[in-house]
């Protein structure tokens, strides 16, 4: 959430932000092999936590994570602190791109487009996980409280949040169709239709039932709201995670969720928050987040990991650790991992599965194709890798040097770091130090999808009347636009323009 300074193929691939060491991963099409694996695999217990730590978290939230000791965590608002959080909370594996902490290897496979990962909870067996953060703008309950008509509120919910969710759901439904256990966590910034019923209307300003579209779309896709599975009655167990927590603004409601699908059973679910909080099942006296967390105990039947090549990160700087985890077809006895690009190299493998360390110190900058081939040279899986110097500045430009008052400004970038929640901020020239000065208009590089979809190293953003901040239109003057990292104030590139 932005703050003012002054105040598989086709199914499996990695994001451009890193995750720690990661063994085998599914490839484009696990198909019947993974589907039948789920049906026969022995069940395994798995604890799942969803936790918005608020604006990078703190030592307090780190301590809560360590104490809860969940097997897998969907973290929100960790930003670039996730490696530090993982170390403090005792998690050996993490994915910056997907904001996941895990006790088990996180596999970000080719073909998933950075939308999900596999968590290898037993050797060769995994569950699939999606973790997302839908946009917070135009809060539905707050708009209802201000008298905005329900029909208009629901249309905005569809435009802002449901539109992002619809880009994630095809992966979830196909994974379930193939027999994968699916975990879907997130801060969805929208209440649930399972909560806003006729019976609970008095708790929601008289509104109910309300067909909140995000929760309806998730349940229509076959996913189950784990908290509501464990606590079906919203009257006696509202499960609020936002609104009556210190620092949050708005009416109490549930917006932090752990959905599950496929061969998964919900054993229990509890709200974690401040000691003495209304409806808090497990309390902590030092609670610094403006969200409560949800801890769910599951029984899952993992699926067998199919042929794949997975990278621990698809965007590295020279010197970064990089591993390639592979799984060849069952009949193959060894093969080769090839790095094709500016600094080509081959890595022979003698086994049918394993992990190879790829040195990055001497890798030239640029894009690479990572190829897994069997002993006969037949390509069985691919992935991609980008190498970017740590000192590289983002190439930032505007589509014109001078604009008329009220004319939209198109900002373009290239060679970006591909972080979720990177943003573009416009400042008055002369008061344009992001660490000291206030921004005017701004927007996330991913737009409304910034927290839901994998980021891109290049793109554009049109700033105009529909963007956040003020004033619009920009009055005549000189302006500086910055590319800023992970919802914070470190500039990675800047350019100037004029309004006449």
Secondary structure as GFF3:
##gff-version 3
##sequence-region A 1 500
A	DSSP	alpha_helix	31	40	.	.	.	ID=ss1
A	DSSP	beta_strand	44	52	.	.	.	ID=ss2
A	DSSP	alpha_helix	59	68	.	.	.	ID=ss3
A	DSSP	beta_strand	72	76	.	.	.	ID=ss4
A	DSSP	three_ten_helix	79	81	.	.	.	ID=ss5
A	DSSP	alpha_helix	82	89	.	.	.	ID=ss6
A	DSSP	beta_strand	93	95	.	.	.	ID=ss7
A	DSSP	beta_strand	100	102	.	.	.	ID=ss8
A	DSSP	beta_strand	105	107	.	.	.	ID=ss9
A	DSSP	beta_strand	117	122	.	.	.	ID=ss10
A	DSSP	beta_strand	125	133	.	.	.	ID=ss11
A	DSSP	alpha_helix	140	145	.	.	.	ID=ss12
A	DSSP	alpha_helix	150	157	.	.	.	ID=ss13
A	DSSP	pi_helix	158	162	.	.	.	ID=ss14
A	DSSP	alpha_helix	163	177	.	.	.	ID=ss15
A	DSSP	beta_strand	182	187	.	.	.	ID=ss16
A	DSSP	three_ten_helix	201	204	.	.	.	ID=ss17
A	DSSP	alpha_helix	213	220	.	.	.	ID=ss18
A	DSSP	beta_strand	224	225	.	.	.	ID=ss19
A	DSSP	alpha_helix	226	230	.	.	.	ID=ss20
A	DSSP	beta_strand	256	261	.	.	.	ID=ss21
A	DSSP	beta_strand	264	274	.	.	.	ID=ss22
A	DSSP	beta_strand	282	284	.	.	.	ID=ss23
A	DSSP	beta_strand	293	300	.	.	.	ID=ss24
A	DSSP	beta_strand	303	304	.	.	.	ID=ss25
A	DSSP	beta_strand	308	311	.	.	.	ID=ss26
A	DSSP	beta_strand	315	316	.	.	.	ID=ss27
A	DSSP	beta_strand	323	327	.	.	.	ID=ss28
A	DSSP	beta_strand	335	340	.	.	.	ID=ss29
A	DSSP	beta_strand	345	349	.	.	.	ID=ss30
A	DSSP	beta_strand	353	357	.	.	.	ID=ss31
A	DSSP	beta_strand	366	374	.	.	.	ID=ss32
A	DSSP	beta_strand	379	387	.	.	.	ID=ss33
A	DSSP	beta_strand	395	398	.	.	.	ID=ss34
A	DSSP	beta_strand	402	403	.	.	.	ID=ss35
A	DSSP	beta_strand	409	414	.	.	.	ID=ss36
A	DSSP	beta_strand	423	428	.	.	.	ID=ss37
A	DSSP	beta_strand	441	444	.	.	.	ID=ss38
A	DSSP	three_ten_helix	447	449	.	.	.	ID=ss39
A	DSSP	beta_strand	459	463	.	.	.	ID=ss40
A	DSSP	beta_strand	468	469	.	.	.	ID=ss41
A	DSSP	beta_strand	477	484	.	.	.	ID=ss42
A	DSSP	beta_strand	491	499	.	.	.	ID=ss43
###
